[in-house]
């Protein structure tokens, strides 16, 4: 509400300016057809998600923290790379080697189900004799039924991963198809965002991060989102959409080999920044 009344000439001047401005807009106006109005409303509707994200509104959460208020999400590529490189727990080069090995596995094997068990366990974040770094990017050691599903080569895990392309930006529709098939592997429950995001982060480390007990607190604090009640819809809306708006995520692939390796797994590498023992 704008107060334009009161004592003095100033209020009269402001009122006259506003009335004059409205009159000019009225003169510039022109009638439009119903079809044009409908088209405008359609364009307006499609632009709303982008406008909400500019204001820091991601997903259905009431939290409004713009990217510029986040110490990590506002980083340009150079700063982000240096933050990943400062990993004191596992070392960024070893992380890159693991992601490169998994990328080769997905390129070599047509499906997750066709991979040898030790390799499936490595990707799933479960203990195995094939790879000592199996727990990096999110250990799923305590997920008992998930462990059983991987051991028994549950077809729904493989079919779920088939919904995620190896290249190109993964769409929300593809993600939702992945989740729908993933849930079929757990008819008795005992699934969760940690398990689902672990598989996503290993197949597409450029776009997904495994959200687990070791990084969730720091990541949620920096993103300005609530830790409790995390679900599959919130994971996409509040985490993945934020990631794909970040300057470092949208940067060009570097020419330097080490930087390029981190860039190829840039979303999953958030674990290197937020990991806490």
C-alpha positions in Angstrom: 0.0 0.0 0.0 1.3 3.5 -0.9 0.3 6.5 1.1 0.1 9.5 -1.1 -2.1 11.8 1.0 -1.2 14.1 3.8 0.1 17.6 4.4 2.4 19.6 2.1 3.0 19.9 -1.6 5.3 16.8 -1.8 2.4 14.3 -1.4 0.4 16.2 -4.1 3.4 16.0 -6.5 3.8 12.3 -5.9 0.1 11.7 -6.5 0.1 13.7 -9.7 3.1 11.8 -11.0 1.5 8.5 -10.3 -1.8 9.5 -12.0 0.1 10.8 -15.0 2.1 7.6 -15.3 -1.1 5.5 -15.2 -2.6 7.7 -17.8 0.4 7.2 -20.1 0.2 3.5 -19.7 -3.5 3.6 -20.5 -2.7 5.4 -23.7 -0.1 2.8 -24.7 -2.4 -0.1 -24.0 -4.1 -2.0 -26.8 -6.7 -4.7 -26.8 -5.7 -8.3 -27.2 -7.4 -11.5 -28.3 -8.4 -14.3 -26.0 -5.8 -16.5 -27.7 -3.1 -13.9 -27.1 -4.1 -13.7 -23.4 -4.0 -17.5 -23.1 -0.6 -17.6 -24.8 0.7 -15.0 -22.3 -0.6 -16.9 -19.3 1.1 -20.1 -20.7 4.5 -18.2 -21.0 4.0 -16.7 -17.6 3.3 -20.1 -16.0 6.4 -21.7 -17.6 8.6 -18.9 -16.3 7.5 -19.2 -12.7 9.9 -22.0 -11.7 12.9 -20.0 -12.9 11.6 -16.8 -11.1 11.2 -18.8 -7.9 14.7 -20.2 -8.2 16.1 -16.6 -8.7 14.4 -15.7 -5.4 15.9 -18.8 -3.7 12.7 -20.9 -3.7 13.4 -24.5 -4.7 10.9 -27.3 -4.5 7.9 -27.0 -2.2 10.0 -25.8 0.8 9.3 -22.5 2.4 13.1 -21.9 2.8 14.2 -19.1 0.6 18.0 -19.0 0.4 19.3 -17.7 -2.9 22.5 -19.2 -4.4 24.4 -16.0 -3.7 23.8 -16.6 0.1 25.4 -20.1 -0.1 29.2 -20.3 0.3 29.5 -23.2 -2.0 26.7 -22.9 -4.5 27.8 -19.3 -5.4 31.3 -20.4 -6.3 32.8 -20.0 -9.8 34.6 -23.0 -11.2 38.1 -22.1 -10.0 37.0 -21.7 -6.4 34.9 -24.9 -6.5 37.8 -26.9 -7.9 40.1 -25.7 -5.1 37.5 -26.6 -2.5 37.2 -30.1 -3.9 41.0 -30.4 -4.1 41.3 -29.5 -0.4 39.5 -32.8 0.5 41.4 -34.1 3.6 39.6 -37.4 4.0 40.0 -39.3 0.7 41.9 -37.1 -1.8 40.4 -35.7 -4.9 42.6 -37.7 -7.3 41.6 -41.0 -5.8 38.0 -39.9 -6.0 38.4 -39.1 -9.7 40.0 -42.5 -10.3 37.1 -44.3 -8.7 34.5 -42.3 -10.7 36.5 -43.0 -13.9 36.6 -46.7 -13.2 32.8 -46.8 -12.7 32.2 -44.7 -15.9 34.2 -47.3 -17.8 32.1 -50.1 -16.2 28.8 -48.4 -17.4 30.3 -47.9 -20.8 31.4 -51.6 -21.1 28.4 -53.3 -19.6 25.0 -52.9 -21.2 23.2 -53.0 -17.8 23.9 -52.9 -14.1 22.6 -56.5 -13.9 25.2 -57.7 -16.4 28.1 -56.5 -14.2 30.0 -58.9 -11.9 28.8 -58.9 -8.2 32.0 -57.1 -6.8 31.5 -54.3 -9.4 27.8 -53.9 -8.6 28.7 -53.7 -4.9 31.3 -51.0 -5.6 28.7 -48.9 -7.5 26.1 -49.6 -4.8 28.5 -48.5 -1.9 28.8 -52.0 -0.3 31.8 -53.9 1.0 33.5 -56.1 -1.5 36.9 -57.6 -2.4 37.2 -55.9 -5.7 37.5 -52.2 -4.6 38.7 -50.9 -1.2 37.2 -47.5 -1.9 33.6 -48.9 -2.1 32.4 -46.6 0.6 33.6 -43.3 -0.9 30.7 -41.1 -2.1 28.4 -42.7 0.5 28.7 -46.0 2.4 25.5 -48.1 2.3 27.0 -50.8 4.6 24.1 -50.6 7.1 21.3 -51.0 4.5 20.6 -54.7 5.0 17.7 -55.3 2.5 19.5 -53.2 -0.1 22.6 -55.4 0.4 20.4 -58.4 -0.2 18.9 -56.9 -3.4 22.3 -56.2 -4.8 23.6 -59.7 -3.9 20.5 -61.3 -5.6 20.8 -59.0 -8.6 17.3 -57.6 -8.2 16.1 -56.8 -11.6 14.4 -53.6 -10.5 17.6 -51.9 -9.5 19.1 -52.5 -13.0 15.8 -51.4 -14.7 15.8 -48.3 -12.6 19.3 -47.3 -13.7 18.3 -48.0 -17.3 16.0 -45.0 -17.0 19.0 -42.7 -16.4 21.0 -41.9 -19.6 24.8 -41.9 -19.6 24.9 -38.5 -21.4 22.9 -35.3 -21.5 21.0 -33.6 -18.7 18.8 -36.0 -16.8 15.3 -34.6 -16.8 12.8 -34.7 -13.9 10.7 -37.1 -15.9 13.6 -39.5 -16.2 14.4 -39.2 -12.5 10.8 -39.9 -11.6 10.8 -43.0 -13.8 14.0 -44.1 -12.0 12.4 -43.7 -8.6 9.3 -45.5 -9.6 11.2 -48.6 -10.8 13.7 -48.3 -7.9 10.8 -48.6 -5.3 9.8 -51.9 -6.9 12.9 -53.4 -5.5 11.7 -52.7 -2.0 8.2 -54.1 -1.6 8.6 -54.2 2.1 10.0 -50.7 2.4 13.5 -50.1 3.9 14.6 -47.9 1.0 15.5 -44.2 1.1 17.1 -41.2 -0.5 20.6 -42.3 0.6 20.4 -45.6 -1.3 18.7 -44.1 -4.4 21.1 -41.2 -4.6 24.1 -43.4 -4.2 23.3 -45.3 -7.4 22.5 -42.0 -9.2 25.7 -40.4 -8.1 27.8 -43.2 -9.3 26.1 -43.5 -12.7 25.8 -39.7 -13.3 28.3 -38.0 -10.9 28.1 -34.9 -13.0 24.5 -34.2 -11.9 23.8 -36.2 -8.7 25.3 -36.3 -5.2 24.8 -39.1 -2.7 23.1 -37.6 0.3 24.1 -39.6 3.4 24.7 -39.2 7.1 28.3 -38.0 6.5 27.5 -35.0 4.3 23.8 -34.2 4.9 24.3 -31.8 7.8 26.9 -29.6 6.1 25.1 -29.7 2.7 21.7 -28.9 4.1 23.1 -26.1 6.2 24.9 -24.5 3.2 21.8 -24.9 1.0 19.5 -23.5 3.7 17.2 -26.5 3.7 15.8 -28.7 6.5 17.5 -32.0 7.1 14.5 -33.9 8.5 11.8 -35.3 6.3 14.0 -35.5 3.2 12.2 -37.5 0.4 12.6 -38.2 -3.3 10.7 -35.1 -4.4 12.6 -32.8 -2.1 15.9 -34.3 -3.2 15.2 -33.3 -6.7 13.6 -29.9 -6.1 15.8 -28.6 -3.2 19.1 -30.2 -4.0 19.5 -31.2 -7.7 17.8 -28.1 -9.0 20.0 -25.9 -6.8 23.1 -27.8 -8.1 22.2 -27.3 -11.7 21.8 -23.6 -11.2 25.2 -23.1 -9.6 27.9 -21.2 -11.6 30.5 -24.0 -11.2 28.0 -26.6 -12.5 27.3 -24.5 -15.6 30.9 -23.8 -16.4 32.6 -25.1 -19.5 34.6 -28.3 -19.2 38.2 -27.4 -18.4 41.1 -28.3 -20.7 43.3 -29.3 -17.8 43.1 -33.1 -17.3 42.8 -33.0 -13.5 40.2 -30.2 -13.5 38.2 -32.0 -16.3 38.1 -35.2 -14.2 36.6 -33.3 -11.3 34.2 -31.5 -13.7 33.0 -34.8 -15.0 32.0 -35.7 -11.4 31.3 -32.2 -10.2 28.0 -32.9 -8.4 29.1 -36.0 -6.6 32.3 -34.1 -5.6 30.1 -32.1 -3.2 30.8 -35.0 -0.9 34.5 -34.0 -0.8 33.4 -30.6 0.5 30.7 -31.5 3.0 32.0 -34.9 4.3 32.3 -35.0 8.1 33.6 -37.9 10.2 
